Amino acid sequence: MLGTGKGLQQMIRAPTVRLGAKADGARGWRRARIGEPAVAALALVLAALPLAVTALVVWAVLGRPLLFVQARAGLNARPFNIRKFRTMHESRDAAGTLLADELRLTPVTRLLRRMRLDELPQLWSILRGDMAFVGPRPLLPSTIQGFGELGGLRCAVRPGLTGWAQVSGNAQLSDAQKLALDIWYVDHQSRTLDFRILLETVAILLRGERIEPDRVAQAEAHLRARGGAHVTAIAG
């Protein structure tokens, strides 16, 4: 997930470009979301036991509060509160600064992340209409603003529980690569693509993450072609 604690790693800018008819039609389907809240409600019922077990594990390992709550940018960049199970403790260095994320994970909470169990509370966000099952992952409003016009395009669809970037390398990708994959998804979304992403998400839970270089190259080429985008590294 993109962060802002040390500044954006990449700044990506592009002029406004009108989406084609295919993307417009797909966006209309995404807005409709017929049946998605009902599926989320059913998923919450089915996930009741994993939710309870995960809550007990977090309470035993980290204590209270159980949930991490933070404002993220949703559809059309409207803010909403995302909820996840906590996976990091609050350890700090001698200067009182929080340690790096990786150092604040425990073996148990790292496994929760690996199995995506910490994301289960986001089913409630899908039920409320703040998120979808598939879409770009929800980012901080300040991060979206930093993307400029591409940030607005990225928020043309609801953020998702999983997405094209997540099944194409996720944590192994750079911020710029994730954004390129997200924009590619916005321009090509369909029921078939969403179903493929859901299936691949399940596969990743079993085999782990790996970079898909062909997808990354395709997305980067698409980003350049759609508006002459360029990438400029800035200090982190």
Number of C-alpha atoms within 10 A of each C-alpha: 14 19 13 13 7 8 14 19 17 19 17 21 18 18 12 12 12 10 12 10 10 12 17 16 12 17 19 11 14 20 14 9 12 10 8 17 20 12 15 21 16 13 15 19 11 11 16 12 11 13 19 10 13 20 20 14 17 22 16 11 15 18 13 11 12 19 17 15 14 13 15 21 25 28 21 14 23 13 17 19 14 22 21 17 25 25 23 20 17 11 14 13 9 7 6 8 10 14 15 12 12 9 12 17 19 15 9 13 23 16 14 19 15 15 15 14 19 24 18 20 18 23 25 18 22 22 20 13 17 22 27 28 24 23 26 28 24 27 23 20 17 14 18 22 14 18 20 15 16 24 24 16 21 28 23 19 25 29 26 20 22 23 26 29 29 26 22 25 21 20 15 13 19 15 18 20 20 27 24 26 25 25 25 23 23 23 22 15 23 18 12 8 15 18 13 13 22 18 12 18 20 13 13 18 12 11 8 13 18 15 16 14 12 10 18 20 14 13 22 21 15 18 22 14 10 17 14 13 17 12 12 10 11 10 8 10
